[in-house]
Amino acid sequence: MRLIIVSNRLPVVLTVGERGMEIREAVGGLATAVKSFIKATENGKALGFSEVVWAGWSGIKAEQESEDLKSRLREMGLLPVSLTAEEVNFFYEGFCNSTLWPLFHGFTVYTVFESKYWEAYVKVNQKYAETVASVANTGDFVWIHDYHLMLMPAMLREMSPDVSIGFFLHIPFPPAEMYQLMPPPWRTALLDGVLASDLVGFHIHEYVNNFVRAVSKFLGYRTEAGVIYAGRRKVHVGAFPIGIDFDFFYNSSLDPEVAGQIEELRQKLRGLKIIFSIDRLDYTKGVINRVHAWERFLKEHPQWRGKASFILIVVPSRIGVPQYDAMKREIEREVGRINGELGDVNWTPIVYISRFIPTPTLLALYNIADVALITPLRDGMNLVSKEYVATKRDCKGVLILSETAGASHELLEALIVNPNDESGVVEAIAKALTMEPEEQCRRIKAMQEKLRQQNVVKWAVDFLHSLMLAYRENTESFTT
Ligand code: GDG
């Protein structure tokens, strides 16, 4: 019994170096989460798996992929799916990021419905299914991740009927009325695609309910608590909120490299309160709203000028996509304007960094930040908010968090805001900067307790246990 993880990307980054193609580990939500689970369960053995294999795209277009690279990846337990330049364009940038991503996050005006994108999505899902079917044996467990692969469960079920299939969506599932904007043949195919799984998981109950409603509205299937009756199959659905590697963040200040950077930052930033945020460049993350809320805060609370700075990190992503390039220019223009209008030679209101930063530096920033201002417009979960809280071993710090992030359903002791309510965000910043240490500690401790228990390993183990039970129920109902 093997566990086969499937995600759009393999958890590696390939770069052309002096000695040919170099393979590095990728950092990021899904890759880090699943790797922590693999490590903690000794390559799946603690759960009874003989090995773990990971299938996905390497990030290199098929035209540049060599046999040598493929065999090096296979030696690492990675099963590459080859995508041509056109597939990357129409599937990944097209249907995934111009249709599903904006629609599922409620950005309907950014959503594009193009037949050629849909056709590429069908074709590429088929490729992933074929790659996995070529190695899957009866009784293997296949765990498929995210919105890139919603058709794949049904395709794989056709090719390998005797495997157990679990599907997890890392982004929100929208309300049925919003999902209805999707052309009917596509929206039913996507739902039927996912429903070939034995278990379908989401971060929070709200997304589970949205999905179940869409299934009954568009497919007419009977549903009851946690179960959808899809023909002869019984599909389980549930909320499995993703966690983090709590100990890694909690113990970060004990690492000498991180401790050195903390010390250096504290020296340089002495006397200043630090507000902090880090996001991938994306319209869902609400960066511009946040910048404007900070500007308003400084105007309405001038006593904080020169005494608090906002370290705003926006990590480039989806470079070359016009919407993202325009958003980057807008952020840069506004940050420049605010710094020009309000700053002076001794003080910068917004310290803006627009690049990927090494993990020890991120950990040091989490450690020294007095306030984390995490205000996405819509976010499936949001791991940054959880990482910030976990890092606070000294029990000092305040989290301001959007009610529209999945994480707000667990981090109840954060200062919860609506990201579009600018005056509410301003008020929360003022409250955070003046909060008594005892109150900070009480809130941080309560949140840390939850994060310690609901950590990333528990997330994966809970999902896989439920998958095992769901699969058993389905196979038994077939034999009786
Ligand atoms: C999707 C969903 C859901 C970011 N920049 C740097 C860096 N990171 C790391 C963070 C965090 C991860 O990347 C980002 O995770 P998020 O959850 O905040 O956001 P998405 O990338 O949008 O992830 C999201 C997630 O999937 C998991 O299900 O929570 O809702 O959208 O771990 O620390 N790490 C380093 N340098 C950076 O510059 N080292």
Boltz pocket constraint, residues with backbone or C-beta under 6 A from the ligand:
constraints:
  - pocket:
      binder: B
      contacts: [[A, 27], [A, 28], [A, 29], [A, 30], [A, 32], [A, 170], [A, 171], [A, 242], [A, 278], [A, 279], [A, 280], [A, 315], [A, 355], [A, 356], [A, 357], [A, 358], [A, 359], [A, 362], [A, 379], [A, 380], [A, 381], [A, 382], [A, 383], [A, 384], [A, 385], [A, 387]]
      max_distance: 6.0
